[in-house]
Amino acid sequence: MNAADFAIRTLGPATLPSPLLRGDPEASEHVMVEEGDAVLVDDSLREVRALLAAGRELPCLERAGPRHKLFFRPERVTLGVVTCGGLCPGLNNVLRSLVMTAVHHYGVRRILGFRYGYRGLVDPDGHVELTPQVVAEIHAQGGSILASSRGRQDTGQMLDGLQRLGVDVLFVIGGDGSMHGALDLATEIARRGLAIGVVGIPKTIDNDLCFMDQTFGFQTAMAKAVEAIDCAHREAQGAPNGIGLVKLMGRHSGFIACQATVASGRPNFTLVPEQPFRLEGAGGFLAALQRRLASRGSACVVVAEGAGQDLLSGNGNGTERDASGNVRLKDIGTYLAEKIHAHFAAQDIEINLKYIDPSYIIRSVPANAADAVFCSALGMHAVHAGLCGKTEMLVGVWHRHLVHVPIRQVIASRNVVDLGSTLWRSVLGATGQPPRMT
Ligand code: F6P
């Protein structure tokens, strides 16, 4: 990890006075962020000491927030915003915050919203004008008023579209795949020598973006998942040898499954992509489930959609991809249900399995209160960054500070549940499941 890897690109020197504090005697100077304000990437004393002892520069993330000087003149600027990838709670909250901040704090007069993700950039009729009136009530709705889509568009054509409309800053609200597209766009902008900013806002219920304490939408999705787990638990307790099985989203990362498990305290087994498991044999999942039923008479099982994919690999898994380039997963939920039924039927043991797949319900709901506050902060800080000329970066929270993170760092790898972490230990503690079922 080098300090230079976290430097934030700018479109040029910011020389124009910000209107932010003008005419507001109540506003306090200390909300303004000085260039050079930063937080440590690794804030452990041991790491800091080691880097200093080695004479190395400390890798830092630039602090997000309003600056005294802007790159763009707000009243002449055109902002664009696009929501990409799968839906996520809080999309409308971010849109609302962006528009309200740009218009009310800075006096921006033109904001375009692109419809259906990146498709809106290549479609001449793919945009709508966003005003405070348009966005005033949208935060109460799930989904995105701009709608979204997966998949890439030709980078050159997207940039042609932005140029045609005179867009100065594009805000991309998306996850991993969308940020790859945003990076391509920023690279092409630089190649053409244009002064168009690209600012990302970290969206995904999977919570798998690097250098982000959390992505927006995750908290809401997790809270909704808890409801499903609680229902599964009730169902399991409501019948002899009841088994409540819940499948939750989480393609590569089991954060929703883990955190919802800890929050609800109900599951007896939580299966995630990060921890391989076996079904058969004395040490496998089915034997452990049988022991649980024998001792307690019911069981609640949570499985993340990306878990146990190796068990299904004989079915051609790994070849088909969705429009974002993600491998299409096989259905571990129904597969587990079948295997559980077969396992107990073979021994003539009665079970009552209730399978719950809340599926898209956990991500199409409106943001909860915690996510709403978070989305508001992200939208606001994205505008601060964009008007200062920051580009090729995302706003996000790192060690509880709002910061700027280069897109490249965010997508360099993926956050997954660390099996040595407190989170996974908490899952093992809450469920009582064997640490290994292999
Ligand atoms: O990336 C977010 C997410 O909700 C994943 O958890 C899930 O695997 C995926 O999107 C499903 O999205 P879709 O069916 O819209 O492609």
Boltz pocket constraint, residues with backbone or C-beta under 6 A from the ligand:
constraints:
  - pocket:
      binder: B
      contacts: [[A, 86], [A, 87], [A, 150], [A, 175], [A, 204], [A, 205], [A, 206], [A, 249], [A, 250], [A, 251], [A, 305], [A, 322], [A, 363]]
      max_distance: 6.0
